[in-house]
Amino acid sequence: MDRGPIFIGGLERSGKSLMRLSLSAHPNLAMTRRTYMWTRFYNRYGNLSQPEHFERCLAAMLRHKPMLVLKPDPERIRREFWQGEPTYARLFALFHEHYAEQLSRPRWGDQLGLVERYADPIFAAYPTAKIVHMIRDPRDRYEAAIPPAQRRSGKVGGATGWWLHSIGLARRNQRRYPDRYKIVRYETLVGQREQTLREVCAFLDEAFVPAMVTLEGATRFESADDDVAGDAPDLGTTPADSSGGTRKAMSQREVAFMQACAGPTMLAFGYGPRPVRFSLGERLLFYAVDFPANLAAMVASRTLNE
């Protein structure tokens, strides 16, 4: 039975690394991290059926540091590429298949932020592929992802726009591919690890393995996995506390904007409102300065993603 590749998508600090580590602890799965194949190489070098275009693409990929982690064999890739359909998806698959072979694992997968943008070509290229889309309370994600020193005017507006964009893709993709696309809440993964991972395994047509909970045997990529601290530094912590000690709460005005613009969508995924209390001065600043600046940033982010 061909179970097909696995892709993990979603925004930064939404639990993608924790999900990938959990899956990589499974003896059948070879999971990679941020190869950027789809975002940086897909359809960028022309028709790969022309050898010169293929060679340019392959050369660019081999110069890309995330590819070198996979220890590719260029001559083998060249030889096997011309034995099948000369497409980008096939070229990408060869890198992953060879890496999985090195680990003696039959199935491969990749973690890539916003891979949800590529759901249509991925599912067209790999008929049995599955995508796991990680989502997180946008307030907690913002607190974990954006250092306080970078929270300038408009920042929360941009973050809100990106979250709404990713959630919109999640909903669309799940409607189009109900049996191949699964949305997983970060909070559920941390708070109900075994149950959630059992459900993910059922979705992937794989048997649950207890090591997925403890991460025993998980494949790590050295410093590349430092960001897991923002997902779950201690598997015994609650979601609200699992920020690696770097998280600082949003301001009341930031919370007010995010809830005003994304509140209904947040609530649909179980993220209820936080109480907001303004002084008169803060209220004036919110409506006169914060709201217009953040709204403009949110609209710009949504326009950029159209």
N, C-alpha and C positions, 0 to 999 in steps of 0.2 A: 504493500500500500504506500503510495506516494503522498506523504503528509505535507510536503512543500515547505518553503522558507517561512520564517517568522520575523516580523518587523515590530519594533516598539517605538511608538511616536508620542508626541505631546510636547509641551513647553518645558523650558528649563525649570529645574527644581520642582518637577511634578512627580518624581518617583521613578523615572525611566531607568536610572542606574540600579536602583534597588530591584526593580523587576528583572532587568537583564542579569544581574548577579544571581538572583534566585533561579532563573531559567538555566544559567550556565552551570549551576550545580547539578543539573540533570545529566545523567550519563549519555543521553541521546542527542544533546543539544550543544552546538558550538556557536556561541553568541559573540559577536564582535561589537565594537563601540565606535560610533561616529566615523565611519569610513567616508562619509559625504559623497558616495558614488552618485546617488540620484541628484543631489543638490548642486554638485560641482561639475559633473561630467555628462549627465544624461542629455542627449541631443545637442551637445556643444561642439562636436567635431565633424558634423556632416554624416553622410550615409556610410556606415562602417563596412558595407559590402565592397567599398573601394579601398584597396590595401593601404593607400597613402593616408586616408582618413583614420583607418584603424590604427596604424602605426603612430600617428600623432596623438591619438587618444590614449593608447597604451603607454606611450612615453610620458605623457602628462601624469597618468595615474601612478606610474612607477617613481615619479619624482615627489609624490605626495606622501608625507610622513605617515599618516594613518594606514596607508597601504603597506608600507614596509614592515609594520608590526605583524602582518599576516605572512611574511616571508614568502612572497610569490616567486614562482619560477617562470620568468618571461618566455623562455623557449617552449615550455609545456603549454603555457597559455596560448601562444601563437599557434602551436600545432593543433590544439583541441578546438580553438575558436573556429578554424576553417573547416572543421568536421561537422558543423551544425549551422543553424541560422545565424547570420552575421548581424546581431542586434546588440544594443547597449545592455539590455537585460541579461543576455547570454554572457557577455563579457564580464559583467558584474558577478554573475553567478559562479563563473569559473574561479574567481578570486576566493569567494566564500567556500566553494566546494573543496578546493585544494586545502584551505585552512582547516576545514572540518575533518578532512582526511588525515591531516597531521595530528589531530587530537583523537583520531579513531572514533569519531562520532558521526552518525548517519545524517544528521539534519542541521542546517545552519540558520542563523538569524542575525539581525543587525539592529542596533539601537541608534536612532537618528531623530533629533528634534524636528518636528513639523513634517515628518515623512507622510503624515496624513494628506499633505498636498498632492502626493503622488499615488494615491490609492488607485485611481483608475488605470494608469499604465502598469502599476505593479500587479494588479489582479489580472490584467489582460496578458501580461507576460508570463506570470506564474499562476496557473489556474487553481492550484491548491494552496496558495499562500494564505497566511493569516496575519492580521494586524491587531496588536494590543495597544490601545490609546490610553495613556495615563493622563488623568486630570487631577487638579487639586484646587481647594478653596483659593480663589484669586488673591484674597487678602494675605493668607499664609504664604502663598507663593511669592508675592511681592515682597513681603518682609524677609523671606529667606534669600531671594535673588538679588535684591537691590540694596546695597549698603547705604546707611543713612547719609553719608557724604554725597551720594549721587542722586538723592531724592530731591532734585530741583524741580522748578515749575514745569508742569506738563508731563513729568515722568509717570505718575500714576495714570494719567490719561492714556499714554502709550501702552502701558502694561494692561490696562483694561481692554483696549482695542485688540491687542494680541490674544488675550484670553478669549474674548468673544469670537475672534476669528477661528481659533483652534477648536473651540466648542462647536461652532457652526459646522466646521468640517467633520467633526466627530458625529454629529447628528446626521448630516447628509450621507456620510459613508456608511453608517450603520443602517440607514434606510435602504441604501442601494445594495449592500452586501451583508444582510443580517446574519448569515451563517459564517462569515469570514472576518467580521470586524467586531471587536469587543472593547467596550469602554470600562476602565477600571479606575476607581477613585483611590488616590494615594492614601487617604485616611483609612479606607477599608483594608488596603494592603498592610498598613502598619498595625492597625488595631485588631484585625482578624486574619492574621497571616496565613495560617494553615488552611482555613476555609476558603480564603480568596485564591490561594495558589492551587487548591484542589479544583476550584471552578475554572481557573485559567488552564490547567492541565486537561480538563474535560473538553474545553473549547479547542485546544490544540491537538486533541486525540493522542495524548501522552498519559502514561500512568504517573500518578503523584509519587514523588520520592521525598522522604523526610528531610534529606539534606538540603532541599530547597528552602526550608524554613531557617535552618542554622547557617546556611551558606557554606557548609563544609564542601571543599573541593571546587568552589566557584572559581571561574577563570577571571583573573584581574589583570588590568593593564597598568600596573605600577602607579605612577603619579596621576595617570589619567582617571583613576577612580577616587581621587581626593574629594570630588564633588558628592560622593555618597554621604559624606557627613551632613550634607544639607537634606538628604532624604531620610536617613534613619541611622544616626551614629550609634544608637543603643537600641537593640530590637525590643527592649522592654519598656521604652519610653512611649508616651502618648504622642499623637500627631502634633499637639500644640507645643510640646517641649522638644521635638526632634529637629533642631536647627543647628546642631553642632556648636552651640554657644555663641553664634555670630548674629543671631536675629534680633532686631529691635522693632518694637511695635510701630505700626503706622500712626500718623497723626490723625486726629479726629476729622480734619478736613479731607485727608486722603480717603479715609474710610467712607465718609459721606459721599464723595464723588463716585467711588467705585460702586457703592450700593445703589446710588441714584441711577446710574447708567447700565449696570449689569444685574441689578437686584432680582428681576423675574427669572433670568437664566440661572443665576446662582441658586435660587430657591428650588428650581426644577431639579437640581442635582444635589439637593439636601444641604445647601449652604445658606442658613438663615441669617437675618440681619443682626448686626451688633448695634447696641445702643449708641447714639451719637449725641453729645451734649456740647453745645456751643455757648461761649460768652457772646455778648453783643458784638464785640470787636472781631471775634473770629467769624461770626456769621457774615459781617460786612466784607471781610477779606475773602471768604469763601465765594460769595456771589459776585463780588467785583473783580477779583483777581484769579482765584484758583479755578473756579468752574469754567470760565471762558478759555483759559490757557490749556486746561486739561481736556476740554471738549475738542479744541482744535487739534491737539496731539492725538486724541483717540480717533477722530475722523481721518487724520493723515495716515495713521497706522492701518485703518480699515481700507482706505483708498489704495495704499501701497500693496495690499494683499489681494486686491481684486484682479 
